[in-house]
């Protein structure tokens, strides 16, 4: 509407100019300039109006967006705050857990240390008790069940001296002949009072140290096991030659076997104490072959079995086995003689 009104005004002005002295040329130019000016004005107005509308829309949009941004910021701040609080709580919980773990570790270490101290005290106590026991065992007195009292140490010295002399004799024999004098040696001392008491009772004697050492003559026992029958006689000769040893009695059960088949050679010797030569103790030395020793060990075990049926038959079978083993000993001795004769030729 503004453009049309402007063009109508310009047309009227152009007619007036044309009717004046300036003529139509000037009127046309004025009309054209007016048209251009009107068009430019209209365009500028349109642009200004559009810019204002755009500005208003932007302001409205900003007004609409501002509360939303505020809400988002509020939620973001709340989230950050909650997260920070959660981190703080988690940190406190973690710290509390760590402290509890440290306390538990300290308690455990303290308990372990206490247990270690207790164990050390117990070990020290045990060691002290063990030392006291060792000292008591090393004392001259012997346990109450022993009948020999303070003589026990002297009996051990006597036994050891016999063993040492036999070992030296075995070494000499092996060096000169190439054969061992015996296979092995076993020893024992009847420690328990009940054994000595039974021996004394069977002899009608009072059970005391004097009778057990002087009237019962097997308190100290030595058993020499040989390979062949001929070696038994060699061992007896060596015993007779030991200094401080006096053979008191000999019992030959090798060629004069007992009724049950038992075979062995027994020597009762009086042996002086190496530390106190004025004192002497009886030693029983049993000398037998490997076969004889095996039979005696089995017979001794079976003899103490209780409730065995067919006792007479078992005794007869043991006697038969003893005779067969004696025959085996003689055969082995014969083979040895044949080998020695072959070597001498």
C-alpha positions as CSV (number, residue, x, y, z in Angstrom):
1,X,0.0,0.0,0.0
2,X,2.8,2.4,0.8
3,X,4.5,1.7,-2.6
4,X,1.2,2.3,-4.6
5,X,0.5,5.5,-2.7
6,X,4.0,6.7,-3.5
7,X,3.7,5.9,-7.2
8,X,0.3,7.8,-7.4
9,X,1.9,10.8,-5.7
10,X,4.9,10.7,-8.1
11,X,2.6,10.4,-11.1
12,X,0.7,13.5,-10.1
13,X,4.0,15.4,-9.5
14,X,5.3,14.3,-12.9
15,X,2.1,15.7,-14.7
16,X,2.5,18.9,-12.9
17,X,6.2,19.1,-14.0
18,X,5.3,18.3,-17.5
19,X,2.7,21.1,-17.6
20,X,5.3,23.5,-16.3
21,X,8.1,25.0,-18.1
22,X,10.5,22.0,-17.6
23,X,8.6,19.8,-20.0
24,X,8.1,16.1,-20.3
25,X,11.7,15.1,-20.3
26,X,12.3,16.3,-16.8
27,X,9.0,14.9,-15.7
28,X,9.9,11.4,-16.9
29,X,13.2,11.5,-15.2
30,X,11.6,12.7,-12.0
31,X,9.0,10.0,-12.3
32,X,11.7,7.3,-12.8
33,X,13.7,8.5,-9.8
34,X,10.7,8.5,-7.7
35,X,9.8,4.9,-8.8
36,X,13.3,3.8,-7.9
37,X,13.2,5.5,-4.6
38,X,9.9,4.0,-3.8
39,X,11.0,0.5,-4.7
40,X,14.2,0.9,-2.6
41,X,12.2,2.2,0.3
42,X,9.8,-0.7,0.0
43,X,12.6,-3.2,-0.1
44,X,14.4,-1.6,2.9
45,X,11.1,-1.6,4.8
46,X,10.6,-5.3,4.0
47,X,14.1,-6.1,5.1
48,X,13.8,-4.0,8.3
49,X,10.5,-5.7,9.1
50,X,12.0,-9.1,8.5
51,X,15.0,-8.3,10.7
52,X,12.7,-7.2,13.5
53,X,10.7,-10.3,13.2
54,X,13.8,-12.5,13.2
55,X,15.1,-10.6,16.3
56,X,11.8,-11.1,18.0
57,X,11.9,-14.8,17.2
58,X,15.4,-15.1,18.5
59,X,14.4,-13.3,21.7
60,X,11.4,-15.6,22.1
61,X,13.5,-18.6,21.3
62,X,16.1,-17.5,23.9
63,X,13.4,-16.9,26.4
64,X,12.0,-20.4,25.7
65,X,15.4,-22.0,25.9
66,X,16.7,-20.3,29.0
67,X,14.6,-22.3,31.5
68,X,15.6,-25.6,29.8
69,X,19.2,-24.8,30.0
70,X,18.8,-23.8,33.6
71,X,17.1,-27.1,34.4
72,X,19.8,-29.0,32.5
73,X,22.5,-27.1,34.5
74,X,20.7,-27.8,37.7
75,X,20.4,-31.5,36.9
76,X,24.1,-31.5,35.9
77,X,25.1,-29.8,39.1
78,X,23.0,-32.3,41.2
79,X,24.6,-35.2,39.3
80,X,28.1,-33.9,40.0
81,X,27.2,-33.2,43.6
82,X,25.7,-36.7,44.0
83,X,28.8,-38.2,42.3
84,X,31.1,-36.3,44.6
85,X,29.1,-37.4,47.6
86,X,29.2,-41.0,46.4
87,X,32.9,-40.7,45.9
88,X,33.3,-39.3,49.4
89,X,31.2,-42.1,50.8
90,X,33.1,-44.7,48.8
91,X,36.4,-43.2,50.0
92,X,35.2,-43.3,53.6
93,X,34.0,-46.9,53.3
94,X,37.3,-47.9,51.6
95,X,39.3,-46.2,54.3
96,X,37.3,-47.8,57.0
97,X,37.8,-51.2,55.3
98,X,41.5,-50.6,54.9
99,X,41.7,-49.6,58.6
100,X,39.8,-52.8,59.6
101,X,42.1,-54.9,57.4
102,X,45.2,-53.2,59.0
103,X,43.7,-53.8,62.5
104,X,43.1,-57.4,61.5
105,X,46.6,-57.8,60.2
106,X,48.0,-56.3,63.4
107,X,45.8,-58.6,65.5
108,X,47.0,-61.6,63.4
109,X,50.6,-60.6,63.7
110,X,50.2,-60.1,67.4
111,X,48.6,-63.5,67.7
112,X,51.3,-65.1,65.6
113,X,54.0,-63.4,67.7
114,X,52.3,-64.6,70.9
115,X,52.1,-68.2,69.5
116,X,55.7,-68.1,68.5
117,X,56.7,-66.9,71.9
118,X,54.6,-69.7,73.5
119,X,56.1,-72.3,71.2
120,X,59.6,-71.0,72.1
121,X,58.8,-71.2,75.7
122,X,57.4,-74.7,75.3
123,X,60.5,-75.8,73.3
124,X,62.7,-74.3,75.9
125,X,60.7,-76.2,78.6
126,X,60.9,-79.4,76.6
127,X,64.6,-78.9,76.1
128,X,65.1,-78.4,79.8
129,X,63.1,-81.5,80.6
130,X,65.0,-83.5,78.0
131,X,68.3,-82.2,79.4
132,X,67.1,-83.2,82.9
133,X,66.2,-86.7,81.6
134,X,69.6,-87.0,79.9
135,X,71.3,-86.0,83.0
136,X,69.3,-88.4,85.0
137,X,70.1,-91.2,82.5
138,X,73.8,-90.4,82.6
139,X,73.8,-90.6,86.4
140,X,75.3,-93.7,88.0
141,X,71.9,-94.8,89.4
142,X,69.6,-96.8,87.1
143,X,65.8,-96.9,86.8
144,X,64.0,-98.5,89.6
145,X,63.1,-101.6,87.5
146,X,66.8,-102.5,87.1
147,X,68.1,-104.8,89.8
148,X,71.8,-104.0,89.1
149,X,71.8,-100.4,90.5
150,X,75.1,-98.7,90.1
151,X,76.8,-101.8,88.6
152,X,75.0,-101.2,85.3
153,X,77.8,-99.0,84.0
154,X,80.5,-101.5,84.8
155,X,78.5,-104.3,83.1
156,X,78.3,-102.1,79.9
157,X,82.1,-101.6,80.0
158,X,82.7,-105.4,80.4
159,X,80.4,-106.1,77.5
160,X,82.0,-103.5,75.3
161,X,85.5,-104.9,76.1
162,X,84.5,-108.4,74.9
163,X,83.0,-107.0,71.7
164,X,86.1,-105.0,71.0
165,X,88.4,-108.0,71.5
166,X,86.2,-110.1,69.1
167,X,86.3,-107.4,66.5
168,X,90.1,-107.3,66.7
169,X,90.3,-111.1,66.4
170,X,88.0,-111.0,63.4
171,X,90.2,-108.5,61.7
172,X,93.3,-110.6,62.3
173,X,91.7,-113.7,61.0
174,X,90.4,-112.1,57.8
175,X,93.8,-110.6,57.1
176,X,95.6,-113.9,57.5
177,X,93.1,-116.3,55.9
178,X,90.8,-114.1,53.8
179,X,87.8,-115.4,55.7
180,X,85.8,-113.7,58.5
181,X,85.9,-115.3,61.9
182,X,82.1,-114.8,62.3
183,X,79.1,-113.4,60.5
184,X,77.8,-111.0,63.1
185,X,77.6,-110.5,66.9
186,X,74.6,-109.6,69.1
187,X,74.7,-108.5,72.7
188,X,72.2,-107.8,75.5
189,X,72.1,-106.9,79.2
190,X,69.1,-108.2,81.2
191,X,67.9,-104.8,82.5
192,X,64.4,-105.4,83.8
193,X,64.1,-106.6,87.4
194,X,61.5,-109.3,86.5
195,X,64.0,-111.2,84.3
196,X,66.6,-111.4,87.0
197,X,64.0,-112.2,89.7
198,X,62.7,-115.1,87.7
199,X,66.2,-116.4,87.3
200,X,66.9,-116.1,91.0
201,X,63.6,-117.7,92.0
202,X,64.3,-120.7,89.7
203,X,67.6,-121.2,91.6
204,X,65.9,-120.6,95.0
205,X,67.8,-117.3,95.6
206,X,66.7,-113.9,96.9
207,X,66.3,-111.4,94.1
208,X,69.0,-108.8,94.7
209,X,72.0,-107.3,92.8
210,X,74.5,-109.6,94.5
211,X,72.8,-112.9,93.6
212,X,71.9,-111.6,90.1
213,X,75.5,-110.8,89.4
214,X,77.3,-113.7,91.1
215,X,74.9,-116.7,91.2
216,X,73.0,-116.0,88.0
217,X,75.7,-115.9,85.3
218,X,73.9,-114.7,82.1
219,X,73.2,-111.1,83.1
220,X,75.5,-110.1,80.3
221,X,74.9,-112.0,77.0
222,X,77.0,-112.1,73.8
223,X,75.9,-114.2,70.8
224,X,78.4,-114.9,68.0
225,X,76.9,-116.2,64.7
226,X,79.4,-118.0,62.4
227,X,79.2,-119.4,58.9
228,X,80.5,-122.9,59.4
229,X,80.8,-125.3,62.3
230,X,84.6,-125.2,62.4
231,X,84.5,-121.5,63.1
232,X,82.8,-122.2,66.5
233,X,86.0,-123.7,67.8
234,X,88.1,-120.8,66.5
235,X,85.9,-118.3,68.3
236,X,86.3,-120.3,71.6
237,X,90.1,-120.2,71.2
238,X,90.0,-116.4,70.6
239,X,87.9,-115.9,73.8
240,X,90.4,-117.9,75.9
241,X,93.2,-115.7,74.6
242,X,91.6,-112.3,75.5
243,X,93.4,-110.6,78.3
244,X,91.2,-110.2,81.4
245,X,88.9,-113.1,80.3
246,X,88.8,-116.4,82.2
247,X,86.6,-119.2,80.8
248,X,84.7,-120.7,83.7
249,X,82.5,-123.2,81.9
250,X,81.8,-124.7,78.5
251,X,78.7,-126.4,77.3
252,X,78.7,-128.1,73.9
253,X,75.2,-128.4,72.4
254,X,76.5,-128.6,68.9
255,X,77.4,-132.3,68.9
256,X,75.3,-132.9,72.0
257,X,72.0,-131.3,71.0
258,X,69.2,-130.9,73.5
259,X,66.1,-133.2,73.2
260,X,64.1,-130.5,71.3
261,X,66.9,-130.1,68.7
262,X,68.6,-127.0,70.1
263,X,72.2,-126.7,69.0
264,X,74.8,-124.1,70.2
265,X,78.1,-123.7,72.1
266,X,77.9,-121.9,75.4
267,X,80.8,-120.3,77.2
268,X,80.6,-118.8,80.7
269,X,83.5,-116.4,81.2
270,X,84.6,-114.1,84.0
271,X,85.6,-110.7,82.6
272,X,87.4,-108.0,84.5
273,X,86.1,-104.4,84.5
274,X,88.6,-102.4,82.3
275,X,88.4,-99.4,84.8
276,X,88.4,-101.5,87.9
277,X,90.4,-104.8,87.3
278,X,89.7,-105.9,90.9
279,X,86.0,-106.4,89.9
280,X,84.9,-109.1,87.4
281,X,81.5,-110.0,85.9
282,X,80.1,-113.1,84.4
283,X,79.4,-113.1,80.6
284,X,77.6,-115.8,78.8
285,X,78.8,-116.2,75.2
286,X,76.6,-118.3,72.8
287,X,78.3,-119.4,69.6
288,X,76.3,-121.0,66.8
289,X,76.0,-121.2,63.0
290,X,73.5,-119.2,60.9
291,X,71.3,-122.3,60.5
292,X,71.3,-123.0,64.2
293,X,70.5,-119.3,65.0
294,X,67.6,-119.3,62.6
295,X,66.1,-122.4,64.1
296,X,66.6,-121.1,67.7
297,X,64.9,-117.8,66.8
298,X,61.8,-119.5,65.3
299,X,61.6,-122.1,68.1
300,X,61.8,-119.3,70.7
301,X,58.9,-117.5,69.1
302,X,56.7,-120.6,68.7
303,X,57.5,-121.8,72.3
304,X,55.7,-118.7,73.8
305,X,52.6,-119.1,71.6
306,X,49.6,-120.0,73.7
307,X,46.6,-122.2,72.9
308,X,48.4,-124.1,70.1
309,X,46.8,-127.4,69.2
310,X,48.8,-130.5,68.3
311,X,51.7,-129.4,70.5
312,X,53.4,-132.8,70.3
313,X,53.4,-132.8,66.6
314,X,54.8,-129.3,66.4
315,X,57.6,-130.3,68.8
316,X,58.4,-133.3,66.6
317,X,58.4,-131.2,63.4
318,X,60.8,-128.7,65.1
319,X,63.1,-131.5,66.0
320,X,63.0,-132.9,62.5
321,X,63.8,-129.4,61.1
322,X,66.7,-129.0,63.6
323,X,68.2,-132.3,62.4
324,X,67.9,-131.3,58.7
325,X,69.6,-128.0,59.4
326,X,72.4,-129.8,61.2
327,X,72.8,-132.0,58.2
328,X,72.9,-129.0,56.0
329,X,75.6,-127.5,58.3
330,X,77.7,-130.6,57.9
331,X,77.2,-130.6,54.1
332,X,78.3,-126.9,53.9
333,X,81.3,-127.7,56.1
334,X,82.3,-130.6,53.8
335,X,82.0,-128.4,50.7
336,X,84.3,-125.9,52.5
337,X,86.9,-128.6,53.2
338,X,86.8,-129.7,49.5
339,X,87.4,-126.1,48.3
340,X,90.3,-125.6,50.7
341,X,91.9,-128.9,49.6
342,X,91.5,-127.9,46.0
343,X,93.2,-124.5,46.7
344,X,96.1,-126.2,48.5
345,X,96.8,-128.5,45.6
